Amino acid sequence: MSLESGSVTYRMFYMRPTLPKDHVEKFAAEALPPISTLTAGDIHGWVTGRHLLDRNITDDKAMLGGYLRLTLCKAERKIPPALLKAECKMEEFAELQARGIAFLKRAERSEIKKQVTERLLPDMPPTLTGIDFVCEQDGSILYATATSDNQIDAFTLYFKQATGVDLIPVTPFTIAAKERKHDLRDLPPTSFSPDHEDDTAETQVGRDFLTWLWYFSEACGGLAALDCGEFAVMIEGPLSFIFEGNGAHETVLRKGMPVVSAEAKTALTSGKKLKRAKVTFARGEDIWALTLDADEFVCRSVQLPKGENLDAASKFQDRVLAMDTLRQILFGFYNRFLDERLDPKEWQAIREDIHKWVSSRKARV
């Protein structure tokens, strides 16, 4: 999924400190090595957002719509598994026939696989993959398509190596630490089920937030005045519930109308909270839709408001502005949740209201 068009999946990162003034030159110094140097293993390096082989990083190519837009490229040679298996079998059968034996030892099969790999690998075409990112040159937030642990580890490592800047993933905990100066690790657990005591609940603030957002959308009208404007919120399926206690840990509801299903009410009553759900924010005719992973605030399959038919640079600028608005919306609702969650007296009243919401939910069989 590209940053330039269509839906996009990404994570947000804090940058500490901000980029140095000569950051373009630093990225250029760590550009992807020539593909001709690729042998066994893999190579990493930076390329422009134009394509994965554009190693010539200049000020003009590194910028798009006023934003820094580059890609961490990984190049490697891979043997298709089916081809490797077939070639190994051919060699094994030939060895069995030549030696007049019925089977090969494990070490012998391993040696054959090693020899086949060494023979085939140099002729395999390079496989290219990229992690895109965009940020303001003097900003503190970066958007990157790195979502898995391996991608995040590689991206943060090579970014630090090129610029000296640390990237800190935006999570429910890091938002509270940076913007509220509050360590949520000290937050006591809270149960959203009237049938479970607080001390039986998990301390997963992201899940608390997403479940609270569902409650807010249904029981509180779903309309909030944030610093970036007034927005409505709606929760839709698929829904992923989780509670790491006894019995079934995870429940995923996909088809039909999961939000009003009997299974959804059962999940809430049994102490489960939302881990992932489709969230839609609306302001007038503008709509932001995404699937939010609550634990890590990963934004998946993000659909942004449709912009005007502009040139490529202006269109990209509009998309990044829309992504930044979505960040402000998420942060705005999350901060509103924290205002309530961190106030013991206020949260006690809201918790009781949430219990009533769970108990009184109508469920379609």
Rosetta blueprint (number, residue, H / E / L):
1 M L
2 S L
3 L L
4 E L
5 S L
6 G L
7 S L
8 V E
9 T E
10 Y E
11 R E
12 M E
13 F E
14 Y E
15 M E
16 R E
17 P L
18 T L
19 L L
20 P L
21 K L
22 D L
23 H H
24 V H
25 E H
26 K H
27 F H
28 A H
29 A H
30 E L
31 A E
32 L L
33 P L
34 P L
35 I H
36 S H
37 T H
38 L L
39 T L
40 A L
41 G L
42 D E
43 I E
44 H E
45 G E
46 W E
47 V E
48 T E
49 G L
50 R L
51 H L
52 L L
53 L L
54 D L
55 R L
56 N L
57 I L
58 T L
59 D H
60 D H
61 K H
62 A H
63 M E
64 L E
65 G L
66 G L
67 Y E
68 L E
69 R E
70 L E
71 T E
72 L E
73 C E
74 K E
75 A E
76 E E
77 R E
78 K L
79 I L
80 P L
81 P H
82 A H
83 L H
84 L H
85 K H
86 A H
87 E H
88 C H
89 K H
90 M H
91 E H
92 E H
93 F H
94 A H
95 E H
96 L H
97 Q H
98 A H
99 R H
100 G L
101 I L
102 A L
103 F L
104 L L
105 K L
106 R H
107 A H
108 E H
109 R H
110 S H
111 E H
112 I H
113 K H
114 K H
115 Q H
116 V H
117 T H
118 E H
119 R H
120 L H
121 L H
122 P H
123 D H
124 M L
125 P L
126 P E
127 T E
128 L E
129 T E
130 G E
131 I E
132 D E
133 F E
134 V E
135 C E
136 E L
137 Q L
138 D L
139 G L
140 S L
141 I E
142 L E
143 Y E
144 A E
145 T L
146 A L
147 T L
148 S L
149 D H
150 N H
151 Q H
152 I H
153 D H
154 A H
155 F H
156 T H
157 L H
158 Y H
159 F H
160 K H
161 Q H
162 A H
163 T H
164 G L
165 V L
166 D E
167 L E
168 I E
169 P E
170 V L
171 T L
172 P H
173 F H
174 T H
175 I H
176 A H
177 A H
178 K H
179 E H
180 R L
181 K L
182 H L
183 D L
184 L H
185 R H
186 D H
187 L L
188 P L
189 P L
190 T L
191 S L
192 F L
193 S L
194 P L
195 D L
196 H L
197 E L
198 D H
199 D H
200 T H
201 A L
202 E L
203 T L
204 Q L
205 V H
206 G H
207 R H
208 D H
209 F H
210 L H
211 T H
212 W H
213 L H
214 W H
215 Y H
216 F H
217 S H
218 E H
219 A H
220 C L
221 G L
222 G L
223 L E
224 A E
225 A E
226 L E
227 D L
228 C L
229 G E
230 E E
231 F E
232 A E
233 V E
234 M E
235 I E
236 E E
237 G E
238 P E
239 L E
240 S E
241 F E
242 I E
243 F L
244 E L
245 G L
246 N L
247 G L
248 A L
249 H L
250 E E
251 T E
252 V E
253 L E
254 R L
255 K L
256 G L
257 M L
258 P H
259 V H
260 V H
261 S E
262 A H
263 E H
264 A H
265 K H
266 T H
267 A H
268 L H
269 T H
270 S L
271 G L
272 K L
273 K E
274 L E
275 K E
276 R E
277 A E
278 K E
279 V E
280 T E
281 F E
282 A E
283 R E
284 G L
285 E L
286 D E
287 I E
288 W E
289 A E
290 L E
291 T E
292 L E
293 D E
294 A L
295 D L
296 E L
297 F L
298 V E
299 C E
300 R E
301 S E
302 V E
303 Q E
304 L L
305 P L
306 K L
307 G L
308 E L
309 N L
310 L L
311 D L
312 A H
313 A H
314 S H
315 K H
316 F H
317 Q H
318 D H
319 R H
320 V H
321 L H
322 A H
323 M H
324 D H
325 T H
326 L H
327 R H
328 Q H
329 I H
330 L H
331 F H
332 G H
333 F H
334 Y H
335 N H
336 R H
337 F H
338 L H
339 D H
340 E H
341 R H
342 L L
343 D L
344 P H
345 K H
346 E H
347 W H
348 Q H
349 A H
350 I H
351 R H
352 E H
353 D H
354 I H
355 H H
356 K H
357 W H
358 V H
359 S H
360 S H
361 R L
362 K L
363 A L
364 R E
365 V L
